[in-house]
Amino acid sequence: MKTTISSGKTLEAAVSNALAELGLSEEQVDVKVLQEGGFLKSFKVEVTEKPSQSQRIQQFLVNVIEKMGIEGCNVEVAESDSTVMLTVTGDNANAVIGHRGEVLDALQYLCSLLLNEKTSGFKRVTIDAEGYRAKREKTLVRLAQNLEQKVKRTGKPVNLEPMNPYERRIIHTALQGSKYVTTESEGQGPQRHVVITPVSQSNVLNSPNAPRKTLNFVYRSDKKRRR
């Protein structure tokens, strides 16, 4: 964040000089008065750029990790129009993952609440460490494909373990083009899970990619039938 100290005969002049130097508007900065003006004295102010949404969340996550007693971690941030992506790096980054990402998910939930509490729109927050999210996605896609074959073979539905919305979405996406199974989420709250169900045989045969049987018709003329 940019900051500067500026002076002026009036408070407005001191702030205006600082804004011109920083190239920012008054709404984008915090102003701290260092010296009151008066007889033969100028106003002196410290003007600091306000942190962006992503920077606020970044600092919040740094503070939470420190209070958890985890040392040696840094937080990198990247932002797009719809997402704030936070990546925890450092020697102890593994400590913020938890069992199957439970700690990451909890931190992600807290950061999402903080980011969206005062805004009319919604911005998604994702937190990752040690490339866990990508590794977990590969594991879930492989699991979905294996269970698709099992359901196809046995004809019986399979209930997966409870998962968060992000992981359930991976399962749904992995199998959305399947000819043999469908997926849906069932349950409430922390018990919400994906159910993989076999497609009925009639639906399989009627699907666009199903093999078509050829019907052979034998034509007999009226003359032959009368004999």
C-alpha positions in Angstrom: 0.0 0.0 0.0 1.2 3.5 -0.8 1.7 6.2 1.8 3.1 9.7 2.0 3.4 12.6 4.4 2.4 16.1 3.1 2.0 19.6 4.5 -0.3 22.5 3.7 -1.5 25.8 5.0 -4.9 24.2 5.6 -5.9 20.6 6.2 -7.6 20.4 2.8 -4.5 21.7 1.1 -2.3 19.1 2.9 -4.6 16.3 1.9 -4.9 17.5 -1.6 -1.1 17.6 -2.0 -0.8 14.0 -0.7 -3.6 12.8 -3.1 -1.8 14.4 -6.1 1.4 12.7 -5.1 -0.2 9.3 -4.7 -2.5 9.6 -7.7 -5.5 8.6 -5.6 -8.9 9.9 -4.7 -10.0 10.9 -1.2 -12.3 7.7 -1.1 -9.3 5.5 -1.6 -7.2 6.7 1.3 -7.1 7.0 5.1 -5.9 10.3 6.5 -4.0 10.8 9.8 -3.3 14.3 11.1 0.3 14.5 12.4 0.4 18.2 13.1 -2.4 20.8 13.6 -2.0 24.0 11.7 -2.0 27.4 13.3 0.0 30.6 13.7 3.2 30.1 11.6 2.5 26.4 11.5 1.3 24.2 8.6 -0.9 21.2 8.7 1.0 17.9 8.4 -0.9 14.7 7.4 0.0 11.1 6.7 -2.1 9.7 3.9 -2.2 5.9 3.3 -3.9 4.0 0.5 -6.8 1.8 1.8 -6.3 -1.9 1.5 -8.3 -3.6 -1.3 -10.8 -6.4 -0.5 -8.2 -9.0 -1.4 -5.5 -7.4 0.8 -7.9 -7.2 3.8 -8.6 -10.9 3.4 -4.9 -11.7 2.9 -4.0 -9.9 6.2 -6.9 -11.6 8.0 -5.7 -15.0 6.9 -2.1 -14.2 8.0 -3.4 -13.2 11.4 -5.5 -16.3 11.8 -2.7 -18.6 10.9 -0.4 -16.9 13.4 -3.0 -17.3 16.1 -3.2 -21.0 15.3 0.5 -21.2 16.3 1.6 -22.0 12.8 4.9 -20.2 12.0 6.9 -19.8 8.8 3.9 -19.3 6.4 3.2 -16.6 3.9 0.0 -15.9 2.0 0.0 -14.9 -1.7 -3.1 -13.4 -3.2 -4.5 -13.1 -6.7 -7.8 -11.5 -7.7 -10.2 -11.7 -10.6 -13.6 -10.2 -11.2 -15.3 -13.1 -9.5 -12.7 -14.8 -7.3 -10.1 -14.1 -4.6 -7.5 -16.9 -4.6 -5.2 -17.2 -1.5 -2.2 -19.5 -1.5 -0.4 -20.4 1.7 3.3 -21.1 1.2 6.2 -21.8 3.5 7.8 -24.7 5.4 4.7 -25.3 7.5 2.0 -24.8 4.8 0.9 -28.5 5.2 -0.3 -27.6 8.7 -3.2 -25.5 7.4 -4.6 -28.3 5.2 -5.9 -30.6 7.9 -7.6 -34.0 7.4 -9.0 -34.1 3.8 -8.7 -30.3 3.7 -11.0 -29.6 6.7 -8.8 -26.8 8.0 -8.5 -25.2 4.5 -12.3 -25.4 4.1 -12.9 -23.7 7.5 -10.5 -20.9 6.8 -12.0 -20.5 3.3 -15.5 -20.2 4.9 -14.3 -17.5 7.4 -12.6 -15.5 4.6 -15.7 -15.7 2.4 -17.9 -14.4 5.2 -15.5 -11.5 5.8 -15.2 -10.6 2.1 -18.9 -10.6 1.4 -20.4 -9.3 4.6 -20.6 -5.7 3.4 -21.1 -6.1 -0.4 -24.2 -6.5 -2.4 -22.6 -8.9 -4.9 -20.8 -12.2 -4.2 -17.1 -13.0 -4.7 -15.8 -16.5 -4.3 -12.8 -17.2 -2.0 -10.6 -20.2 -2.5 -7.6 -21.1 -0.3 -4.9 -23.6 -1.3 -1.7 -24.9 0.2 0.9 -27.2 -1.3 -1.2 -27.7 -4.4 -3.8 -29.7 -2.3 -6.8 -28.6 -4.3 -5.5 -29.8 -7.6 -4.4 -33.1 -6.1 -7.7 -33.6 -4.4 -9.6 -32.9 -7.6 -7.6 -35.6 -9.5 -8.4 -38.1 -6.7 -12.1 -37.3 -6.8 -12.3 -37.5 -10.6 -10.6 -40.9 -10.5 -13.0 -42.0 -7.7 -16.0 -40.8 -9.8 -14.9 -42.8 -12.8 -14.2 -46.0 -10.8 -17.6 -45.7 -9.1 -19.3 -45.1 -12.5 -18.0 -48.5 -13.6 -19.1 -50.2 -10.4 -22.6 -48.8 -10.7 -22.8 -49.8 -14.3 -21.6 -53.3 -13.4 -23.9 -53.9 -10.4 -26.9 -51.8 -11.3 -27.0 -50.5 -7.7 -26.7 -46.8 -6.6 -23.7 -45.8 -4.5 -23.7 -43.2 -1.7 -20.4 -41.2 -1.3 -19.2 -39.8 2.0 -20.3 -36.3 2.9 -18.4 -33.6 1.0 -18.3 -29.8 0.8 -20.0 -28.1 -2.1 -16.7 -27.7 -4.0 -15.9 -31.4 -3.9 -19.5 -32.4 -4.7 -19.3 -30.2 -7.8 -16.2 -32.0 -9.0 -18.1 -35.4 -8.8 -21.1 -34.0 -10.6 -18.9 -32.4 -13.3 -16.9 -35.6 -13.8 -20.0 -37.7 -14.5 -22.3 -35.2 -16.2 -21.7 -36.7 -19.6 -22.0 -40.4 -18.5 -24.4 -42.6 -20.4 -24.6 -45.1 -17.6 -25.1 -43.1 -14.4 -26.7 -39.9 -13.0 -25.6 -37.9 -9.9 -27.5 -35.9 -7.3 -26.8 -34.4 -3.9 -28.8 -35.6 -0.9 -28.8 -34.9 2.8 -28.6 -31.7 4.9 -25.7 -29.6 6.2 -22.5 -31.4 6.9 -24.1 -34.7 5.9 -24.9 -33.6 2.3 -23.4 -36.1 -0.1 -23.5 -37.3 -3.7 -25.5 -40.4 -4.8 -24.5 -42.1 -8.1 -27.5 -43.9 -9.6 -27.6 -46.2 -12.6 -29.5 -45.0 -15.7 -32.4 -47.3 -16.5 -31.8 -49.7 -19.4 -34.5 -48.0 -21.5 -32.9 -44.6 -21.1 -29.5 -46.1 -22.1 -31.0 -47.6 -25.3 -32.8 -44.3 -26.1 -29.7 -42.1 -25.5 -28.3 -40.4 -28.6 -25.0 -42.4 -28.4 -26.7 -45.8 -27.9 -26.1 -48.4 -30.7 -29.1 -48.7 -33.0 -30.5 -52.0 -34.1 -31.3 -52.5 -37.8 -34.7 -54.0 -38.6 -34.8 -56.1 -41.8 -38.1 -56.2 -43.7 -38.9 -58.8 -46.4 -41.1 -57.4 -49.1 -43.6 -59.8 -50.7 -45.7 -58.7 -53.7 -49.5 -59.2 -53.7 -49.1 -61.6 -56.6 -46.9 -64.0 -54.4 -49.1 -63.7 -51.4 -52.2 -64.9 -53.5 -50.5 -68.1 -54.5 
